[in-house]
Amino acid sequence: MRIPIDEDGGAQLRALREKKKLTVYELSERLGVAQSTISKLETAYARSMPAELLSRWGDELGVVVSYLPSELTFKSKRSRR
């Protein structure tokens, strides 16, 4: 399944990455994808991404990703003790 990514979603992905102080290179290494893939998704040049990649992206950035048609949301994961 592919999840549509628009400019707002791409900007959110970038903001989350920057909040964690990760470079495009660092995130690409953690996700096992090319740096260009990260850049294309963050700028909405790529209009969709595999759901599995979006889930892994959320895991790396410590957020839960929710997707409903035309709505992509990110929520902080709560620490488990």
C-alpha positions as CSV (number, residue, x, y, z in Angstrom):
1,M,0.0,0.0,0.0
2,R,1.3,3.5,-0.9
3,I,0.5,6.5,1.2
4,P,0.0,9.9,-0.6
5,I,2.4,12.6,0.6
6,D,1.5,16.3,-0.1
7,E,3.6,19.4,0.7
8,D,2.2,19.6,4.2
9,G,3.0,16.0,4.9
10,G,6.5,16.4,3.5
11,A,7.1,19.5,5.6
12,Q,6.0,17.5,8.7
13,L,8.4,14.7,7.9
14,R,11.2,17.2,7.6
15,A,10.3,19.0,10.8
16,L,10.2,15.8,12.7
17,R,13.6,14.8,11.4
18,E,15.1,18.2,12.2
19,K,13.6,18.1,15.7
20,K,15.6,14.9,16.3
21,K,18.6,16.6,14.9
22,L,19.1,14.0,12.2
23,T,20.6,14.8,8.8
24,V,19.1,13.4,5.6
25,Y,22.2,11.1,5.4
26,E,21.7,9.8,9.0
27,L,18.0,9.1,8.5
28,S,18.6,7.5,5.1
29,E,21.2,5.2,6.7
30,R,18.8,4.2,9.5
31,L,16.0,3.5,7.1
32,G,18.2,1.8,4.5
33,V,17.1,4.1,1.6
34,A,18.9,6.6,-0.6
35,Q,19.3,10.2,0.6
36,S,17.5,11.3,-2.5
37,T,14.4,9.3,-1.4
38,I,14.3,11.2,1.9
39,S,14.7,14.5,0.1
40,K,12.0,13.7,-2.5
41,L,9.5,12.8,0.2
42,E,10.2,15.8,2.4
43,T,9.8,18.2,-0.6
44,A,6.7,16.2,-1.9
45,Y,8.6,15.7,-5.2
46,A,7.7,12.0,-4.6
47,R,3.9,12.0,-4.2
48,S,3.6,8.8,-2.3
49,M,5.6,6.3,-0.2
50,P,5.1,2.7,0.9
51,A,3.2,2.4,4.2
52,E,6.0,0.2,5.6
53,L,8.6,2.9,5.0
54,L,6.3,5.5,6.6
55,S,5.9,3.3,9.6
56,R,9.7,2.7,9.9
57,W,10.2,6.5,9.5
58,G,7.8,7.1,12.4
59,D,9.6,4.5,14.6
60,E,13.0,6.2,13.9
61,L,11.6,9.6,14.9
62,G,9.6,8.3,17.9
63,V,6.2,9.1,16.6
64,V,3.1,7.1,15.7
65,V,1.9,7.7,12.2
66,S,-1.8,7.7,11.5
67,Y,-3.2,7.8,8.0
68,L,-6.8,8.4,6.9
69,P,-7.6,9.3,3.3
70,S,-6.3,12.9,2.8
71,E,-5.0,13.2,6.4
72,L,-1.6,12.2,7.6
73,T,-0.9,12.8,11.3
74,F,2.0,12.3,13.6
75,K,1.7,11.9,17.4
76,S,4.6,11.5,19.9
77,K,5.1,8.0,21.3
78,R,4.7,7.8,25.0
79,S,7.6,6.3,27.0
80,R,7.0,2.9,28.4
81,R,8.4,2.0,31.7
